[in-house]
Amino acid sequence: MKHRASKPNFCGFLVHTVKRLFFTEHYHFHTWLGLLLVALNVPVGWGGATLFLFFAVHYNSSICYRLAALTYLGSWLMLGAGILLAGPGTVKGFRARIPRAWKAWRRMRHTQ
């Protein structure tokens, strides 16, 4: 019986891309910190703002509205600091590798 390899799935694509992005080069501590800040930007911004808005509506508090706005603003500051810490070389490398990996994955999905 001949075993045929199945088509790659999206989770396999993510694991492969993350391995290529993070483990092929040696990054310094400030680069890792910058990448962490970029990754946490969206959950902190949207999650924190949503949580404070929920408290503002529930407790009818104007302070919570201000905290929601400050949390969202802080997430943008996190993004900027993360990009600065990661450095322009890391950002350019990621922006170059991700579309190429995405095209390769789509091409492989259609050929098998």
trRosetta pair geometry for C-beta under 8 A, 3 or more apart (Angstrom, degrees):
i j d omega theta_ij theta_ji phi_ij phi_ji
5 112 7.4 -79 91 -147 93 141
7 108 7.8 147 -154 132 79 84
7 109 5.7 68 -171 -133 121 66
7 112 5.0 170 -96 82 84 132
8 12 4.7 -123 -165 86 92 135
8 13 6.1 107 141 -55 120 84
8 105 6.7 -104 90 -147 133 87
8 108 6.1 23 21 115 123 128
8 109 6.7 -96 56 -79 85 80
9 12 5.1 99 57 9 70 104
9 13 7.2 -126 105 -5 40 90
10 13 5.3 -51 -151 34 37 116
10 14 6.5 39 152 -20 67 101
11 14 5.6 -50 -149 34 35 111
11 15 6.4 34 153 -18 66 104
12 15 5.8 -52 -145 36 32 110
12 16 6.2 31 156 -17 65 108
13 16 5.8 -59 -147 39 28 110
13 17 6.2 25 157 -17 65 110
13 101 7.5 136 -172 153 91 103
13 105 4.6 46 -123 -125 127 147
14 17 5.8 -58 -144 39 29 108
14 18 6.1 26 159 -17 66 108
15 18 6.0 -55 -144 38 27 108
15 19 6.3 29 156 -19 62 108
16 19 5.8 -56 -149 36 28 111
16 20 6.4 24 155 -15 64 108
16 101 7.4 177 109 -161 101 123
17 20 5.8 -58 -147 39 31 109
17 21 6.1 25 157 -17 67 110
17 97 7.7 144 -154 136 87 105
17 98 6.8 61 -163 -119 129 70
17 101 4.8 117 -106 147 103 158
18 21 5.8 -57 -140 40 29 108
18 22 5.8 -6 174 9 67 117
19 22 6.9 -72 -129 50 18 86
19 23 5.2 -40 -162 36 60 121
19 24 7.6 83 143 -38 63 88
20 23 7.5 -39 -72 51 9 79
20 24 5.6 8 -161 -23 48 130
20 97 6.6 -167 124 178 117 136
20 101 6.8 170 62 -90 150 137
21 24 7.4 55 -18 20 1 104
21 94 6.2 50 -143 -113 119 85
21 97 6.1 163 -93 98 86 146
21 98 7.6 24 -83 -70 129 84
22 27 7.5 -58 -153 -3 65 134
22 35 8.0 133 -106 166 103 167
25 93 7.8 -14 1 165 158 163
27 31 4.0 -120 -174 89 106 135
27 32 5.5 129 114 -51 124 81
27 35 7.6 4 170 -9 163 136
27 90 7.3 62 -121 -105 116 130
28 31 4.9 100 55 4 70 103
28 32 7.3 -137 99 -2 39 87
29 32 5.8 -57 -151 38 35 109
29 33 6.2 35 152 -19 68 107
30 33 5.5 -51 -144 38 35 115
30 34 6.3 40 154 -22 65 104
30 85 4.9 -134 172 -169 87 93
30 86 7.9 -161 132 -78 75 28
30 87 8.0 81 111 -34 107 103
31 34 5.7 -53 -149 36 31 113
31 35 6.4 29 153 -17 64 105
31 85 6.9 -180 -96 140 27 80
31 86 5.4 72 -145 -134 65 55
31 87 6.4 -43 -100 11 93 110
31 90 5.7 157 -146 -68 112 155
32 35 5.7 -54 -146 38 32 110
32 36 6.3 35 153 -21 64 105
33 36 5.6 -53 -149 35 31 114
33 37 6.5 33 153 -19 64 104
33 82 7.8 -142 127 -120 62 70
33 85 5.4 -75 90 155 95 150
34 37 5.7 -53 -148 35 32 111
34 38 6.5 31 154 -18 65 104
34 81 7.3 -143 -119 131 76 63
34 82 4.5 124 -167 -164 63 55
34 83 6.8 151 -171 -51 114 8
34 84 7.0 -148 -120 72 123 47
34 85 3.0 -171 -73 89 106 97
34 86 3.3 -157 117 -46 138 72
34 87 7.2 153 42 -5 171 63
34 90 7.3 116 91 76 135 152
35 38 5.7 -52 -147 36 34 112
35 39 6.3 32 154 -18 65 107
35 82 6.9 131 -66 -169 12 106
35 86 5.6 100 -55 -98 69 119
35 90 7.4 -102 -66 158 103 143
36 39 5.7 -57 -146 38 31 110
36 40 6.1 16 160 -8 67 112
36 82 7.3 -145 69 -122 48 114
37 40 6.1 -62 -139 45 28 101
37 41 6.6 57 153 -56 60 89
37 78 4.9 -154 -173 -180 97 85
37 79 7.2 -176 139 -88 95 25
37 81 5.7 -83 162 91 162 95
37 82 3.2 -159 89 -79 107 106
37 85 6.7 87 24 39 136 135
38 41 5.7 -27 -159 -15 32 121
38 78 7.9 178 -77 138 31 86
38 79 6.2 73 -117 -131 64 63
38 82 3.8 177 -48 140 74 146
38 83 6.6 95 -84 -59 115 66
38 86 6.7 -5 -23 -31 133 142
39 82 8.0 -177 6 -149 56 153
40 43 5.9 -68 -156 51 56 104
40 44 5.3 47 154 -20 88 115
40 78 6.7 -85 90 164 93 145
41 44 6.4 -72 -149 41 18 103
41 45 6.0 9 164 -14 61 118
41 75 5.2 109 -167 -176 66 89
41 76 7.8 76 -159 -87 110 28
41 78 5.0 -179 -103 99 79 113
41 79 4.4 64 -124 -73 145 89
41 82 6.7 -102 -54 9 116 149
42 45 5.9 -60 -137 41 26 108
42 46 5.9 0 177 6 67 113
42 75 7.3 98 -86 -174 20 134
43 46 6.8 -64 -130 51 21 90
43 47 4.9 9 178 -6 62 130
44 47 6.3 -53 -113 50 14 103
44 48 5.4 11 177 -14 57 121
44 71 7.1 -140 156 -179 79 94
44 74 7.3 -86 137 104 120 102
44 75 5.0 171 93 -99 95 101
44 78 6.4 55 67 12 144 167
45 48 6.5 -58 -134 39 10 103
45 49 6.2 3 165 -10 53 115
45 71 6.7 154 -132 138 42 80
45 72 5.1 71 -161 -129 86 57
45 74 7.5 -171 -95 77 75 70
45 75 2.7 -80 -74 20 100 177
45 76 7.1 83 -105 -37 134 62
45 78 7.7 -145 -52 40 99 126
46 49 6.0 -60 -141 42 26 108
46 50 6.0 26 160 -19 64 111
46 72 7.8 61 -75 -107 38 90
46 75 7.7 66 -17 -89 53 175
47 50 5.9 -57 -145 37 26 109
47 51 6.2 25 157 -19 63 109
48 51 5.7 -55 -145 36 30 111
48 52 6.3 22 160 -11 65 108
48 68 7.3 169 129 -129 75 55
48 71 3.6 -140 123 178 125 142
48 72 7.3 -164 83 -55 102 55
48 74 7.8 -34 84 63 158 119
48 75 7.2 177 39 -50 124 116
49 52 6.0 -58 -145 42 29 105
49 53 6.1 30 156 -20 65 109
49 68 4.5 81 -146 -167 67 85
49 69 7.5 75 -122 -68 104 26
49 71 5.2 -169 -65 85 66 115
49 72 4.5 39 -73 -59 132 101
49 75 8.0 -72 -28 -5 110 135
50 53 5.7 -56 -145 38 29 111
50 54 6.4 35 154 -23 63 103
50 68 7.9 119 -28 -135 15 112
51 54 5.7 -52 -152 31 30 113
51 55 6.7 25 152 -12 63 104
52 55 5.6 -52 -148 40 37 110
52 56 6.2 43 151 -26 67 104
52 64 4.8 -177 -177 -175 82 83
52 65 7.5 160 141 -84 106 18
52 67 4.5 -149 -142 98 145 102
52 68 3.7 -165 91 -71 121 81
52 71 6.0 161 -3 5 141 141
53 56 5.4 -49 -143 33 34 116
53 57 6.4 30 158 -14 66 102
53 64 7.2 156 -89 141 22 105
53 65 7.3 60 -106 -106 65 60
53 68 4.9 72 -53 -107 77 153
54 57 6.2 -58 -150 38 28 104
54 58 6.0 22 155 -16 65 115
55 58 5.6 -59 -137 43 30 109
55 59 5.7 -7 175 14 69 113
55 61 6.7 -30 136 44 88 124
55 64 4.5 -148 97 -136 100 149
56 59 6.9 -69 -130 54 17 83
56 60 7.5 53 171 -115 52 14
56 61 5.4 -112 -125 64 57 76
56 62 7.4 66 -144 -102 105 19
56 63 8.0 -163 -104 69 91 49
56 64 3.5 -161 -73 94 82 118
56 65 4.8 99 -130 -55 152 71
56 68 6.6 -63 -21 -21 137 130
57 60 7.4 15 -166 -73 24 51
59 64 6.8 111 59 -15 111 146
61 64 4.4 80 88 0 108 106
61 65 7.5 -173 105 -8 64 80
62 65 5.4 -44 -159 28 48 116
62 66 6.8 47 147 -16 70 101
63 66 5.7 -56 -156 38 38 111
63 67 6.3 38 147 -20 69 106
64 67 5.3 -50 -143 38 37 114
64 68 6.4 45 153 -25 65 99
65 68 5.7 -49 -151 30 31 114
65 69 6.7 28 151 -14 62 104
66 69 5.8 -54 -151 38 34 109
66 70 6.2 32 152 -17 67 108
67 70 5.5 -54 -142 41 33 112
67 71 6.1 38 156 -24 66 104
68 71 5.8 -52 -147 33 28 112
68 72 6.6 25 155 -15 62 106
69 72 5.8 -56 -150 38 31 109
69 73 6.3 31 153 -16 66 108
70 73 5.6 -53 -143 41 32 112
70 74 6.1 38 154 -24 65 106
71 74 5.5 -52 -146 36 29 115
71 75 6.7 35 152 -25 61 99
72 75 5.7 -47 -154 25 34 113
72 76 7.2 33 149 -15 61 98
73 76 5.8 -54 -159 33 38 110
73 77 6.6 37 145 -16 67 104
74 77 5.3 -52 -149 38 39 114
74 78 6.3 47 149 -25 67 100
75 78 5.3 -45 -149 31 36 118
75 79 6.6 41 150 -22 63 99
76 79 5.5 -46 -151 31 37 114
76 80 6.6 36 151 -15 64 102
77 80 5.7 -52 -148 38 35 111
77 81 6.2 32 155 -15 67 107
78 81 5.9 -57 -143 41 28 108
78 82 6.0 32 156 -23 64 109
79 82 5.7 -55 -146 35 27 113
79 83 6.5 25 157 -17 63 105
80 83 5.9 -56 -149 36 30 107
80 84 6.4 26 155 -15 65 108
81 84 5.7 -57 -147 40 32 110
81 85 6.1 28 157 -17 68 109
82 85 5.9 -56 -141 40 29 107
82 86 6.0 26 160 -18 65 109
83 86 5.9 -54 -140 38 28 109
83 91 6.1 37 -148 -77 87 139
84 87 7.7 32 172 -73 30 38
86 90 4.4 -114 163 78 94 139
86 91 6.0 105 106 -50 121 85
87 90 4.9 90 66 9 87 102
87 91 7.0 -159 95 -4 45 89
88 91 5.6 -57 -145 41 37 111
88 92 6.0 36 158 -20 70 107
89 92 5.9 -55 -145 38 28 109
89 93 6.2 29 155 -20 63 109
90 93 5.7 -55 -147 37 29 113
90 94 6.4 28 157 -17 65 106
91 94 6.0 -55 -148 37 29 108
91 95 6.2 25 156 -15 64 110
92 95 5.8 -58 -144 41 29 109
92 96 6.2 26 157 -18 65 110
93 96 5.8 -60 -147 37 28 108
93 97 6.1 16 161 -13 66 113
94 97 6.0 -62 -139 41 28 103
94 98 6.0 26 169 -24 67 110
95 98 6.6 -46 -131 28 23 107
95 99 7.6 14 172 -4 53 104
96 99 7.5 -74 -166 38 24 96
96 100 6.7 12 154 -9 61 120
97 100 5.8 -70 -151 44 34 110
97 101 5.9 31 158 -20 73 110
98 101 5.8 -56 -144 37 29 109
98 102 6.3 31 157 -21 64 107
99 102 5.4 -53 -144 36 34 114
99 103 6.3 35 157 -19 67 103
100 103 5.9 -52 -148 35 30 110
100 104 6.4 30 153 -18 63 107
101 104 5.7 -55 -148 38 32 112
101 105 6.3 33 154 -21 66 105
102 105 5.8 -54 -148 35 30 110
102 106 6.5 27 155 -15 64 106
103 106 5.9 -56 -147 39 31 109
103 107 6.2 32 154 -20 66 108
104 107 5.7 -55 -145 37 30 112
104 108 6.2 29 156 -18 65 108
105 108 5.8 -56 -147 38 30 110
105 109 6.4 33 153 -23 64 105
106 109 5.6 -51 -147 33 32 113
106 110 6.5 22 158 -12 64 108
107 110 6.2 -64 -151 40 29 104
107 111 6.3 20 158 -18 66 113
108 111 6.1 -60 -139 36 30 106
108 112 6.6 19 169 -15 65 109
109 112 7.0 -67 -150 33 22 100
